[in-house]
């Protein structure tokens, strides 16, 4: 008895000490980011967060989050590296690879060649669903021996087209892929299928593999994907997930599948099918775990895939992400920005300082390039100390993406025409945006400095471009927060009308 | 993960040799995966020993093997200061990067990037650090057979060097496009060419098609078994560019003229050669294994 008591006190003590340590770390981080004065201003907000942290999150009858972590399984070696005792046995299955295409480009044929020559699986069927390519994608797919189904461009949808592919497929399993992904190794498909079959008895019904960045990815993408896989718990380990709770974080962590490469038994898929126009892979994974199945994200078998997208994409994408998460998960809460003019004032302030920073970090105007880490820290200090309290329109700025610059100018001009907000609200919202950007940049800097060093202009340029993308993502998130907040208000006002127009513009084409 | 790469003369650039091409790509891709990479570049210069520079955001330290051997304690201290989780050595032969590694501090992975006939003459005994490495890697089964014949008690794993597919497609988009349109490209179309006017000799280095100034219609490379590995042949295979590998270099003209038995690679019928990203991922797995 005594022993049990000691043990229990010990556990409680450990939890308290962990909590205090985290609080102390939080204070240190806030002081580093905002200074002591900034910390005092934000104290009420931090206390709220602390209280939320202290409150138990596990619902009665639900397994704990610690239980979820234990679902990480020892990572296997990629089959290509595990052939010391000979090649693995052929798997007697037929996998239909379903790839929706639109102007797939020069990299598509290498992908088909790679898929065609995969080893260790009895039969592979290539199914290409093309929605109006004009670059010879269809001819190339046919030459590679793929079965091609033409989808009228107006009929294309991420879910519907893939569902159609699964209906047409003749395999026992269906593997959804995208046109710009590329398997690693000649035994890649074997590795995916072997894992699925080996864990069937544990309830595993679908899996995806993680991405390995292409040689032309950008720093922002690399940082995003690394932190996302850490969030999912599959950066270095294979992870098998099951239902833990209905909270949005739990469902998003446990229920993630990825259309970059998603393998599932065809019959099972046809019972569920994809739904919706965005994040259909996450939606499928969530429904599967909610029904008691398990899904997996593999790190032992990867697929080459990444992007190098312009800043405007990040603006649109982050807006759509927030809008989707709010719509899909009832408990997904976000801050509510007060003033549109304030938000755009903060955005303009950051854009202006990004523009001013470019020559310093990239040596473009004969400046002495700085050591990256020191340069980053100095710049964050500048951002902190120079927040402009009102909407000042700087006409001349560059963000490395002319379309992003045009959209930003348009948004600022439109916000300036809205009925004037109270100056205190404008200042608070501007500050909140700058704070949000600083927090994102601090996170990004930490990543960038852990990988890169020195003072080379090329690295500085890559950092500056990534900073513009961080800025765009930050603006997209904040605009989405404001849009969702105004949508919930009973009366329509000028801000809401404007935000509806902004939403239509940002959500188009993502 | 903190990775220490040891190679010969890293600052010479990615197109200086096969080893350089591979090493620069591996450093770049390890950084893309979020690893912190440092490079120890073995140079033949006592004066630059210990000097540091930055290449692509990675610290590069010049190491002169004779200076390191003269003061093994200082070298051991330098290795310790790198705080590396993994040490990966890459060189055509162990002799080119022979450093005074201390017991328990040596490389995790050693890649012998190629095979030269000259190497066999100076091969000698395998150094202790090569014997103690967790993984020994070479790029082809031919190279594997030769290294293993030299040191029968050592196992070598084969990992082909990867082609930079994205750079190739950017540099030669029309080649890839025409190869894709014609499902089985042959060198038949080249026969009517005026050979004396069309043929250009380029030296063995640069070892990648990316080092060429113009676009070839076809490529002739020395037989793979003379070098152990040909990145150019793999690059041709990736692009669908006809590539001849005559048995003897003097016979290449004869082979060119006779289209009946060419060893031209048929684009769609051949497996894709390894990409640099694949090679880098496989090393990532070995680092953790």
Interface residues (C-beta under 8 A of the other chain):
Chain A: X75 X77 X78 X80 X81 X106 X107 X109 X110 X113 X114 X116 X117 X136 X139 X140 X143 X144 X182 X184 X185 X186 X212 X213 X214 X215 X216 X217 X222 X223 X226 X236 X300 X302 X304 X306 X372 X447 X450 X451 X452 X453 X454 X455 X456 X458 X459
Chain B: X25 X28 X29 X31 X32 X33 X34 X35 X36 X54 X55 X56 X57 X58 X59 X157 X164 X165 X166 X167 X169 X173 X176 X177 X180 X181 X183 X238 X267 X268 X270 X271 X272 X275 X276 X277 X278 X280 X281 X282 X285 X286 X288 X289
